[in-house]
Every structure is written in C-alpha cells, then in structure tokens.
Amino acid sequence: MSDAYVVGDPDGLSPLLVELRDAVARELHAQLALRGERIELADLPEVSYQVTVQVERTLRVWRSARRPPTGSFFDGESGPVDRSRSVTGDL
C-alpha cells in the first residue's frame, strides 16, 4: 500500500508527484494558450524545455520546504550560485 493511499490521496500519487503533475499541467495549459490551442511538431522542443523548467522549479521548492532549518548548502547538495555577491566584497 502506498503512502499516498494511506493519507487519503484518491489518485494514489505521492504529494511530490501531485505537485509535478500540476506543474506540468499548468505549463501545458499556458503553452496551448500561447500557441492558439495547438502545439506544432516544430514547437515540441521549446514546449518540452518550458515543462522541464517548471518541473525543476517545483522540485527546488519541494526540496527547500523539506530541508530542516539547520540545513546547509555544505551537506552535499549544491544550491544556486549568487553571482551578485563578490568573493572580495565589503565585510
């Protein structure tokens, strides 16, 4: 029995998969609206890229929400690089 079923999720998906499904659905809906309700074969690489970006954002939010308050970027996970801060900046 999956954890999703135990917590009462009727479609049997884990909470992460529900978030990913919703992110993909939102992006596909947006892409269809942008393209007049039709995605041409030539547009598939761009649509796929945009869906991937949304999945990555969802995973990033999911991970940060699950990270303990004492979590650090030095625990083996790399975070985004903030290029606006200089290594030799003002102290």
N, C-alpha and C positions, 0 to 999 in steps of 0.2 A: 504494500500500500504506500503510495507516495505521500510526502509531507503536504503537498497541495491539497490532496483529498482530505487529509486529516484536519486541516484548518478550514475546510469547507469551501474551497475554490471549486465551483461547479465544472469548469472546463478541464480540471486536472493539471493545469500548468502551475509551475512554481511561481512565486511572486516575481522573480527575475525574468522569467520567460514571459509573463504577462506584461511587464514593462517593455521588454524588447518587442513583443508583438504590437503593442500600442504605438511605440516609436516608429516602427516600420509602416504601420497603417497610416499614421499621421503624415509621414513623408510621402508615401504613395498618393495619398489624397491631395497633398499640396502639389506634387508633380503633375498629377492629372489636371488639376485646376489651372496650372501654368500652361499646360500644353493642349488646352481645349478638349479635355476628356479623352485624349488619345495619345498613347506613347508610341512613337515610331521606333522601328528597329534601330535606326541610327542613333536614337536618344538613349538607348539602354545603358551604355557606359556611364553617361552623366547621371542618369537616374540611380544606377547601382552605386555610384560614388556618393551621392547625396544620402541614400539609405544607409550606407556604411558610416558616414559621418554621424548620422542620428543614433545609430547603434553604439558607436564609440562614446558619444556624449552621455547616453543612457547608462552605459557601463561605468563611466567615470563618476557620475552622480551616485550610482548604486554603491560603488566601492567607497566613496568618501562618506556616505551615510553609514556604512557598516564599519568604518575604521574607528577603533577606540580613541577616546580623547587624547590619549598619550601616544597615539600613532605617529610615526616619524617617517620621513622620506628616506631615512637611512636604514630601513628594515628590509632592504632588498627590492623594494618597488621604486621605480623612478617616476617622478612627477613631471609636470610641465616645466619647462625652463622659462624663467622670467628674465628676458633679455633687457628689460628696462632698468635693472639694477646692475650697477658696476661692481666688479670684484674689489676695485680700489676706491670705492665710493667714500663719501663722508662718513665718519664714525661719530 
